[in-house]
């Protein structure tokens, strides 16, 4: 769960970041939520090393906004919400809502072979777009 305030309004987003796709040039692998079109990656080299960079895209693959944060000692996150152009930020907090066995909201699904193939293709397409969006968000990070 990610939380940030815009004026007097608190915004919360929940993602199921469960699908691992390739890594960007500066990270260790993008984990995605292909349903909510979001992805995050821990940056391991470069100016953002140690930060997690997330991107949320629209259905056309354009970056809507992102998050940049550090992991806390108690599985909380501390960072900021970032506009797609890198010009607007809002402080954000977050926390993990999964158990060791996976998401607490995960439900079993029964899919036909055709549905599974279609879902796999959709996830691959979304994953590639999300991976590119995470890289784009890293490039617009404000300099410290």
C-alpha positions in Angstrom: 0.0 0.0 0.0 1.3 3.4 -1.0 -0.1 6.6 0.6 0.4 10.2 -0.2 -1.4 13.5 0.4 -2.4 16.1 -2.2 -3.7 19.0 -0.3 -6.3 17.8 2.2 -6.9 14.5 0.2 -5.1 11.3 1.1 -4.6 8.9 -1.9 -3.9 5.2 -1.4 -2.8 2.7 -4.1 -2.5 -1.1 -3.7 -0.5 -3.3 -6.1 0.0 -7.0 -6.4 3.6 -6.9 -7.5 4.1 -10.6 -8.3 5.4 -11.0 -11.9 9.2 -10.6 -12.4 10.3 -9.3 -15.8 13.8 -8.3 -17.0 15.9 -5.7 -15.3 16.7 -2.2 -16.4 20.3 -1.0 -16.8 20.5 0.2 -13.2 18.3 -2.3 -11.4 18.0 -5.9 -10.3 14.6 -6.8 -12.0 11.2 -5.2 -12.4 8.4 -6.8 -10.5 5.0 -6.0 -12.1 1.3 -5.9 -11.5 0.0 -6.4 -15.1 -3.6 -5.9 -14.0 -3.0 -2.4 -12.5 -0.2 -1.6 -15.0 2.4 -1.0 -12.3 6.0 -2.1 -11.7 8.9 -1.4 -9.3 12.6 -2.1 -9.3 15.4 -1.7 -6.7 18.1 0.4 -8.2 21.5 -1.2 -7.6 23.9 1.2 -9.4 23.9 4.9 -10.4 22.6 7.9 -8.7 19.4 6.2 -7.5 21.2 3.1 -6.0 19.4 1.9 -2.9 16.0 3.4 -4.0 13.1 1.5 -5.4 11.6 3.2 -8.5 8.0 2.4 -9.5 6.0 3.4 -12.5 2.3 3.3 -13.2 1.3 3.4 -16.9 -1.9 3.9 -18.8 -3.4 1.3 -21.3 -1.4 3.0 -24.1 1.9 2.5 -22.2 2.4 6.1 -21.2 3.7 6.8 -17.8 1.1 8.3 -15.5 3.1 8.7 -12.3 5.6 6.9 -10.1 7.0 6.4 -6.6 10.5 6.5 -5.4 11.3 5.2 -1.9 13.7 3.4 0.5 12.7 0.3 2.4 12.4 0.8 6.2 13.6 -1.5 8.9 10.0 -2.5 9.7 8.8 -3.3 6.1 7.6 0.3 5.6 8.5 2.6 2.8 9.5 6.3 2.9 9.8 8.4 -0.2 7.8 10.4 -2.6 5.1 10.3 -5.3 6.5 11.6 -8.6 4.7 13.1 -11.6 5.6 11.6 -14.9 7.6 14.7 -15.9 9.6 14.7 -12.6 8.4 18.2 -11.8 5.9 17.5 -9.0 6.5 15.4 -5.9 4.5 14.6 -2.8 5.9 12.8 0.3 4.7 9.2 0.5 4.6 6.4 2.9 3.9 2.7 2.3 3.8 -0.7 3.9 3.8 -4.3 2.8 0.5 -6.2 2.9 1.5 -9.8 2.1 2.4 -12.9 4.0 5.3 -15.2 3.4 3.0 -17.3 1.2 1.9 -14.4 -0.9 -0.8 -11.8 -1.1 -3.4 -11.9 1.6 -6.0 -11.1 -1.1 -5.0 -13.9 -3.5 -7.9 -16.1 -4.7 -7.6 -19.4 -6.6 -8.7 -19.1 -10.3 -9.5 -21.8 -12.8 -8.7 -20.8 -16.4 -9.0 -22.6 -19.7 -5.9 -23.2 -21.7 -6.9 -20.4 -24.2 -7.5 -18.0 -21.3 -4.2 -18.8 -19.8 -2.4 -18.2 -23.1 -4.2 -14.9 -23.6 -3.4 -13.8 -20.0 0.3 -14.8 -20.5 0.5 -12.7 -23.7 -1.2 -9.8 -22.0 1.2 -10.0 -19.0 4.3 -10.2 -21.3 3.1 -7.1 -23.3 2.3 -5.2 -20.1 5.6 -6.3 -18.5 7.7 -4.9 -21.3 5.8 -1.6 -21.2 6.1 -1.4 -17.4 9.8 -2.2 -17.5 10.4 0.7 -20.0 8.3 3.0 -17.8 10.4 2.2 -14.7 13.5 3.1 -16.7 11.8 6.4 -17.8 10.8 7.3 -14.2 14.4 6.7 -13.1 15.6 9.2 -15.7 13.3 12.0 -14.5 14.3 11.7 -10.8 15.1 15.0 -9.2 18.8 15.3 -8.4 19.6 15.2 -4.6 
